[in-house]
């Protein structure tokens, strides 16, 4: 007597439009799934105009990057770019029109 194995669940892309952003996301996740899901760290009620907060968030991102056994690099953070954007003497001053 033959034995059959029933695979539970369907690939998410069966119900998606090929070439759509979410389809491509699931294809990448299926192909590179061993890397694990992305992780997002969200801060609540942060005053971005307070000069202490942005460097503190940069420091948190730097500390996360040192957790090599738990978090795989690269670690992306928008706060360094934001700090350059709001700083009149930074490299983006002319490009962004900050004064």
N, C-alpha and C positions, 0 to 999 in steps of 0.2 A: 504494500500500500504506500503510495506517495505521500510525503509530508509537504505541506505548504506553509510558508511563513507569511503572515499577514502584517504588513507594515502599517503602523498606526499613523494617522495624520497625512496631510498632503503638503507638498511644497507650497509656500505662500504665493509663489508666482503663478500658480495655476489660475488664480482668480484676478490677476492683475494684467494691465495692458503692457505688452512687451515694449521696452524702450522708455517707459515712464520712470520718473525719479525713484519712486518707491520700489519698482521692479528692479532697477539697477542696484539699489541699496541691498535688497534681499539676495540678488545674485552675488554681489561682493561678499555679503555676510556668509553665504553658503560656501563660496570659494575660499575665503580667508577666515572662516569661523573660528579656527583654533586660536586666533588672536584675542578672542573675547569681545564682548560688546563695548561700545564707547561709554565713557563715564563723564558725566557733567557735574560740576560743583556749582551750585547756585546759591548766591548770597541774597538775603532778604533785608530790606530796609537799609541799604548802604547809601550814604551821602557821598557821591563821587566828587563833589567840590571840596570836600574836606581833604587837605593835603596829606593827612596821615593814612587815609584808607587805601589809596591806590598803591603806595609802596608796600603796605601790609599785605594786600592781595598778591602783589608780585612775589613777596617772600613766601606766601603759602604755596604758590605755583612752583617755586624753586625747591621748597621742602618736599612737595609731592614727587618731583623729579628724582629725588634721592631714594625713593622706595623701590629700588630695582627689582626686588623679589616679588613685589605685588603689582606694581604699575610698570607697564612697558613704555619706553619712550617712543615717540616724542610727546611731550606735554605742551599743548598750545594754550596760550593765554592772551587775551586781547588787551590786558591792562597795560602792558609795556607800550604798545602802539597808542593806546588812549593817552597815556602819560606824555608821549611825544606830541600828540595832537594838541593837548591843552597847554603845553609848555611853550611860551613864545620864543624861547631861545633854542628850542629843539630843532632837529633836522627837518621836520615837516612844516616849519613856520611859513616858508614861502609857498609851498604847494597847497597848504590848506587855508592860507590867508589869515592865520591866527596872529593877533597883534598883542 
